[in-house]
């Protein structure tokens, strides 16, 4: 009877419900990313995604008037990435195609428009002054020479080079075993440092000329990465980790992940360990944006470490002496950029002069040789991905507020003035005035851990409202008090605004495993497949909503994507009495299907069976017998982050259980819904499902 009543509601028109703006309006914003600059001029460039129309825009100081460079005026789902500007500012280089936010196969073509022959993943160059795009070659990861005349890139796992102006034929530089990558030109443009990845180990190589053998720097039974040149081009610093072998580690519990900074001389291949973190959990290899963020800045080596409990910047002298903490305080550093003169760093941090800044992002500047950090963008806005222009007069970054979507912005350091670029790209009917201002809330999880969340609620004085818990993916992410710096989570922010406009109270919960609140919050020893302790935070968020006087306790719902899909399924499986329904978008549902839990070796971890059992108990499918709530399951079948079979398996189990379920499969698109039309299908299906649930009497 319950299901029949629910089915009758399917015929209700979505437009019958009052609304101040449509989902199409709130999703009409342009989204900028890939912001880059020339190291010798005031020229900058960025990519704009305007409802699937992806193009490169450029601007130049002192006026910084934006100009569209490319003319891709049809949405074919082709991403623009690896954007860069030559040192002389005359060329813009980018990759078109692929899905470079994936866990695997990111360099393979994406074909959501079902072309008979999929689009190729290609490298293009474009004169900054304008003209026609120049096809360089198929490939990925283009790096422009400091002489501004050549591009080094990866094709078929090997290193190639081509002229930046397209003159002549591309050339394979050499053939090396393994997979080449992480390539970097020497300061004079005559050599290339690269990493040769060889499964359990990796080496740093130096290529100079096809007639000169490759030089391998201190090869060992380790994994070397992140090569960085000395200013004079005679030495390299890099990160060294132990090789991927040895006695199997236990599944459960936590362990130190060792790493060190090593310096090698090109002429002698002599190597020296410059620095190692403490052998503690906090001293493990950092897993925030950019990892160790290694830089060689004039006479100091700069890097990021988590060993004081927060991802902070440090610097040491070239010989490893004089360790200096540059960024003390309880906040994180990310999107770190060295200035063109190599005297300072600019970065994004969740700190400022407001008590709520832990849930925002601001731009910070610090010298490489002294802890004189200064927050440059205090206030209620959000700012990220900064860079110092080549003339050293400006900082370019992307900024947003809680109601104004992200746009490129330039700060003049001499005048302390700011200019927001491309405001005319925001459509006239974009509903800024009808959006709610999200607020920070805090509550204790089931085990007492303090949890932050952002709340979206329309100030309409109504009682007995439906409510939704939104769960982010990752899980190393943090939801903010405004538009997000990730396109995936800007989309979620827009959808949460829409749901609030429809009368829901929405809370976006920052559960443990996320970033922004210190090492222990980011790295619980019993999270993920080791116990899913983070689910306590999701249940606590539902209980917090249930305790609010203006929330209908029978209309609390949940939705999320990726890791958020996993926790959505967990909520519906374990606590259908609390969560009355939800939307699971490309979630993980069974940890035991992952290879690391299925050892074929004779020697197994000491807790192998307990680890597998714990992983099963940490999976939504282990609680399928108590799943009663209706669910919408959505997955794209070219997903390169979460195996599509995770949802296929869950659907069959729910069918057998006769749980009310709707499904949506997006054919030939990826985890990131590269085609705007597909993203809108997902958004509308999610909103419609939650609205229909809220209008029914289903428990």
N, C-alpha and C positions, 0 to 999 in steps of 0.2 A: 504494500500500500504506500509505504514511504517513497519507494522508488517511482511508483506511478505518478504520485503527486509532483515529484521533482521533474519527471519527464514532461508533464504538462506545462511547466514553467519555461521550457525550451522555446516555446512559441512566442514568449513575450518579447516585444521589441526593445532593444537596448536604448532607443531614443525616448522611451516612455518615462525614464527616470530623469528628474530635473538635473541640469548641469550648467555651470557657468562657463566652461570651456570644454572643448573636445580633446580626445586623445591625439587627434591629428594636429591640433594647434600646439599642444605642449611638446609634441615630438618634432616640431618644425625648426628647432634651433640648429644652427651650424655648430659643428664640434671641431675645434682645432687641436692638432697634435704635431709631433715631429718638428717642433720649433728648433731651428738651427741658425748659426751665424757664421760669417766670415771672420777669420782671426786677424785680418789686416785692414778691415773696413767696417763701416756701420751697416752693411747689408745683412738682412735677415730673411728667412723663408720659413714657411710652415705649410702643412697640409690641412685642408678644410674638407670635412664631410658634411654636405648639405643635402640631407634626405637621400643619401646614396650617391650623390654626385660628388666624386672625390677629385679635388684639384689642388695644385700648388699655387700658393700666393707668395708674393715677395714685397719687401718694402726697404727703403734706404733712408738713413739719416741725412740731414737733421729733421726732415719733416715726417718721415715714415708714413708716406701715403701708400696704402695697400694697392696691389695690382695683381690680377689673376694672370698666372703664367701659362698654365695648361688649359686645354679645352676638352675635357672628358665630360660631355654633357648627357651621358646616358648611364644609368645604374646597371652595371653588369657584375657587381659584387667584387670588383678588383681593388684590393687594398693598395694604398701608396705608403711605402715605408722606406727605411734606410736613407732618409733625406739628408743631404749635406751640401755645403757651398764650398767652392774652391777657395784657397787662401787668398787669391787675388780678387775674389768676389765676382769673377766673370762667368762662372758656371754653376748650375744647380744639377745635382745628380740624385736619382731616386730609383727605387724598385717598384714595379707595378705587377701585382698578382701575389698569390700565396696567402698564407694565414700565419703571420709571424707572432701570434700570441699562443701558439699551440704547444702541446707537449711532445708531439711527434709529427713528422711529415709536413712541417710548416712551409717548406720550400716547394711543395707540390702544387700544381694548378688547382684553382677553385672554380667550379663550374655550376653555380646555382641557376643559371639561365638555360642549362641543358643544351649547350652548343654541341654540334656533332663532333667538333674538334675543340677540346678545352683551350682556353686562353693560356698562353705561355707566361712563365714568370721571367720578366725581362728587366734589364738595367737600361735606363735612359739618361741622357744628359740634355740640358736645355740652356741656351745662353740667358744669363740673368737679364740682359737688356731686352729680351724677347726674340721671337722668331719661330722656328719649328723644332719640335723635339727630335733628338738624334738617338736612334736605337744603337746601343753599344753591343749587347749580346744577351743571350739567356744567362742567368746567373743570379747570385745573391751576395749580400754583404759587400757592396762597393766601398772602397776607401780611396780617397783622392790623394795623390802625391802632394807634398808640400810645395812642389814646383808648379802645381796646378795644371799639369799637362797630361797626366796619366791616371788611370783607375786600376787598382788591383781588386780582384773579386774572386769568388768561389764558384766553380762550375764543375759539376760531377765530382764533388769532394776534392778537387784540385785547384791550385792557385793559377789564375790567369791575369793578364794585363791587356789594356787597350788604351788608345788615345782618347782623351776626354772629348775631342771634337769629332770623333768618329772616323778620323783619317786612318787608312790602312786596315788590316785585318787583326782581330783579336788574337792573342798569342798565349798558348799554354806555357807557363814559365818553367815548369819542371814536373816530374811525376814522383810522388812520394807515397810510400805505403801508408795505410790508414786514411784518416780524413783530416784535411788541412782546414784551418780557420783561425780566428782571432788575429788576423794579420795587421801589421802596423809598419808604415814607412819610417825609415830613419830620418832624422832632422834634415839631412841634406838631400833626401830623395833618391839615394843610390842603392839602398838595401831595403829588404823587407824582413821583419821578424814575424814568425808565425808559430802556431801550435800544431803539432802533428798528433792527433788523437788516435790512440791504438788500444781501444777497449780498456784493459786494466792499467794502462800507463799512458802518459803523454809527454812529448818532448818539445823543447823550444828550439826552433831552427832559424838560421839566418841565410837568406838567399841574396846573392849579389849579382851573379851573372851566370848564364848557362854554361860557360866555360870554367866556372869556379865551383868546386863541390860545395854542397850545403854544409854549413858549420852547425854542429849540434852542441848546445850549451849545457855542459855538466849533465849528460843523460844519466838517468838512474831508474830504480824500480819504483818510481813515484809518478804522480800526476802533476805536471807543471802547466801553468796557465797564466794569463794576463801579462804578457810581456810589455815592458815600458822602457823606452830608450832614455839614456842620459842625454842632457842637452848637447854634449859634444859628439854623441853617436858612438862612443867607445865601449859602453857598458849597457847591460840590460838588468832590470830588476823584474822579478816575477814571483808568483805564488806557487808554493810547493805543498802538495798533500800526499799522504801515503798512497801507494798503489791499491787498487781495488781487489784485494786478495787477503789471504791469511785465514786464521781460525774464524769460523762463523761467529758473528756477534749474536748476543741474545736478542730476541724480538722485543721483550718487555723492558721497562725501565729506561734510563737515559744514560748517555755516555758522551764523553768529550770527543769532538771531531777536530783533530789536530790540523794545523796549517802553519806556515812560516813564510817570511819574506826573504828571498835569496837574491843576491847580486852576482852576476857573472861578467867577466871581462871577455870581450870578443877576441882579442889577440891571443890570450893564453888559455881561455876557457876555464880559468880559475874561478871557483865559486865560493861565496861567503854567506853564511846565514846572518842577516842583519837584525832580524827581530822575530820573536815568537810570543804569542799571547800566553797568559797563564793556562796551565793544564786543568782548567775547570770547565764546567758546563757552559758558563757565560763566555769563556774564552774560545768556544768552538767557532768554526767557520761561519761568518755571518750570512744570514739568508734573507736579508732585506734587499731593496733595489740596488743593483750594481755590485752586490756581494762585497768584496773587500775594497772596491772603489780605489784601486791603486793608481797613484800619479807620481811622476818625477817632476818636482817643481823647483827649478833652479838647483840650489844646493840641499834641498830637503826632499825626503820621500814622505808622501802623504797617503794615508789609508784609513779605512773604517774598521772598527772593532766593537764587539758587544761586551767586552770583558768587565766593564763596570756596571753592567745591567741595562745599558741603553746603547743603541747604535750610534757611536760618536766618532768624530774625526780626530786623528792623531797625526803627528809628524815626527820624523827622526832625521838626524843628519845623514849624509850619504854613507857614512861608515857605521851607521846603526846607533850611534850615541844620542843622548839628549832626547829621550822620549817626552813628547809634549802633548797633553790633552788640549785640543783647540776648542772644544765645544762642551764645557761642563754643564750639567743640569739634567733634569728629568724630562727629556724629550728625545725624539729620533731625528736623524739626518737622512735624507734621501734625495735623489736626483741631483747629484753633486757634480759641479762643473768647475774646472780650473780656468782661471782668467787667461786671456791671451799673453799677458806679460808674466804669467806663472808666479805671481806674487800673492794671489788671494784665491779663495774659493767662494762660490755662491751655491746655495743649496736650499732645499725645501725642508721645513721643520714644523712640528706641531707645538710651537711655543710662541709667546708674545706677552703683551701687557694685560691681557684679559684672561680671567679664570677659565673661560670656556675654550681657550686656544688649543688645549690638548685634543680637541675634536675639530680642529681646522688645520690649514696649512698656510705658512707665511714664508717670505723670502728672507734669507739670512746671508750675511757676508762675514768672512773671517780671513785674516792673514794666514799664510802658510807657516809663519814662524813665531806667532804669538796668539794667545787666546783673547783676541779683541773683538769677538763676534758681536754683530749688531743686527737686530731685526729691522729690516727696511720697510716692511709693509704691515705694520700693526693695524688693527681694526677688525671689523666684523666680516670682512671679505675673506676670500681664499685665493692663494697664489701658488704657482708651482712651475717646475722646469725652467729655472732661470739660466741666463747666459750673459756674460759681459761682451759687448760688441767690440770689434777689433780696434776701434779708435779709443777704447777705454772710457768713453763718455756716457754710456748708457747700459742699463740692464734690461734685457727683453725677457718676458715671461708670459705665462697665461694666467689670467685672473677671472674670478667669478664672484658672485654673491649668492645669497639664498634664493634670489628671484631673477637675477640676470645670468644667463648661461655663459660658459667660458668664451673668452676672446683674447687674442694676443694683446699685450700691453707693453709699453716702453716707459721706463723711468730714466729721466735725465739726471745723472749723478751730480752735475754742477748746479743745476737749478732746483733739484729736488722736486721736479714736476713729473706728472704721469699723463700718458696719452693712451687711451683705449682704442685699438684699431678695429676696423671693419664692423662698427656698430650697425651700419646700414645693412649688414647681412642678416640681422635678426628680423624676421617678418613683422609687418605692422600689426598683425592680429595675434602675435605671441602673447600669452596671457600672464605677463609679469605681475600685473596689478591684482590678479585673482589667485596668485599662489599664496600658500601659507608659509610662515617663517618657522622652520623646524626648531625645536627646543631640545636642550640636553636633559636627559633624565638619567638617574642612577638607581640601581636596586641591587640587592644581594642575591647571588645565585643560591642554589640549594645547599651548597657547602660553605656559604658565607663569603665567597669571592665577590668583590665589587664589580659590577658590570655597567658599562656606559651604553646608552642607546640614544637615537634621535627620534623625536616624536613629531608626527605630522597630524595636526588636528585643526579643522575648520572651526572658527570661533562663531558658532551659530546658536549656542545656548541649548542645543538639543540634548536629550537624555536617551538612555537605552540604545546607544550607538553600536553598530557592528565594528569589529576591530580586526586588524591584520598584523601579524608579525612577519616582517621581511627579513630573510636570512641571506647574507652575502656569501659569495663563493671564495675560492682561493685555496685554503682559508687565510693566508697572510694578507689580509686587507683591513681597511678601516673605513667605515662609513662616516661622513662628515656633516657639519652643520651648513650645508650648501651643496652646490653642484660639484660633482666629483671629477678628478683628473683622469679617470679611466672612462673610455667611451661606454664600456659595458655597464659601469655603475652610474654614469650620467643617465643612461637609459632607465636604470632602476629608480633613480631619483625622480625622473619625470613621471614614471608610472606611479610612484608613491604619492607624488603631488596630485596626480589625477584621482587616485583612490580617496585621498583626503577630501578633494573637491566633491566627490560622490557621497561624502558623509561618513566614511570610515575614519576611525582613529588608527593610524599606522605607526608602528615603532620599528625602526631599523636597528637591530641589536648587534653590538660589537662583542661577539662571544670570544672566549679564550681560544687561542691559536692565532688570533689576529694581531696586527702590528699596532704600535702607537702607545702601548702601556707597559713597556719593559720586557726584559728577557723571559721571566718566569711566566708571564701572561701569554707570551708568544710561543713558549715551548713547554707546555704541561707534559709531564712524563707519562700521563695516562690518557692522552688525547688520540684522536684518529682511531686506527685499528687496534690501539693498545688499551682501549677502554671507553672511548667516545665520551670522555668527561665533559666535553664542551656541550653535550646535549643538556646537561643540568642548567646551562644558561638559557637555552631555548625554552625549556619548561618553565623556568623562573620568569621569563618575559611574559609567557601566557598567564601565569599566576598573577603577575603584577597587573596585567590588563583586567583580569577577573576581579581584582580588588578595587578597581576604579568605579566610583559611583555612577558615572555616565556611560559605562560599557555594559552591553547585554552579555552576560556570562555564557549564554548559549550560542552566541554568534562571534566566536573568536576563531580566526582562520590563520593560515600560514602559507607562505610561498617563498620560493628561492630557486636559484640556478646553480648548477655545478655542485660545489660543496654545500651550498645552500639547498640544492635539491636533495642531497643526502640527508641533511638535517630536517628538511620538510618531511621526507618519507619516514624518518625516525619519529618525528612528532606524531604523525598520523598513525603509525604502527603501535607506538607505546602508549599514547595518550589521546585516544579518540574521544574520550569524555571531555577533555579540555579543549582540543582543537577540532572544530566541527567540520573541517574540510580544508583543502589546500590545493596548490599547484606545484608540482614537482617538475622542474625544467632541467633536463639532462643531468640527473643526479647519479651518484654512486650508491649502489644498493647492497653489494656483497663484496666485502674486503677480501674474502678468501679466493676470489677469482684472479687476484693479482699475483704475478709470477714470483715475487720475493717470498710468498707464503707457500710455495710449492717447490721445495728443493728436490733436485734429482741427485745431489751429491751424497756419497756415503756418510760423510761427516755433516751433521746437522747442528743447529744451535741447541744448547742444552735445554732450552724451554720451547722447542719446536712445536710440540703438540699443544702445550698450554698457550703458546702464541697463536696458533691456528684457532683454537677454541675461543680465545679472547676476541680475535678478529671476527669470528662468526657472531659472537654475542654483541659485538659493536656494530653489526650490520642491520639495517631495517628488515631485511628478509627473515631474520631470526625471530622477529616479533609479528610475523604476518597473521598469526592466529588471533591477535587482539586488534587488528586493523578493521575499523568499522566506518570511518569517515569517508565521504565522497572525495575523489581526487581527479584532477586533470593532469595527465602525463604528457610532456612535450619533449621531443628529441629530434635533432637533425642527424641524418644518417651518414654524413661525412665528418662527424665529430672527431677531432684530433686531440681532444683533451680528456674526454670520458668515453669509454667504449660504448657504442650504441647497444651492445648486447646486455649492458646493465639494465636498460629499460625494457628490452625484450623479455628478459627473465622476470622482471617485476610484474609486467603486464600479465604474463601467463599465470603467475601465482595469484594475482588479484582476481583474475577471471575464475579460477578454481574456487576462490573464497567467496565469489559473488559479491564483491565490494562494488558499489556504484563507481564507475570509472568512465571518463572520457579521455580520448587520446588525440594527439596531433603529431604527425611525422612530417618533417620538412626534408624533402628529398634533395640530395646533392648540395646542401649547405653545411656550414661548419658550426662549431661551438659558439662562434661569435655572430652568427646570422649576418653574413656579409652583404646579403641583398636586403636593402631597406624594407622592401615589401614584405620579406619574411619576418624581419624584426617586428614590423607592425602587426602581422598576423599573430605572432606570439603574444605581443602586448595586449591586443584586443581580446584574444581568447582568454588570457589570464584575468583581465578586468571583468569581462562578461561572466566568466565562471564564478568569480567571487561575488559579484553583484547578484547573480541568480541565487547563489547559496544564501546570501543575506536576506533575500526576499521570500525564502521558503521557510517551512517549519521543520526542516530536517535537523536532527540532533546528531 
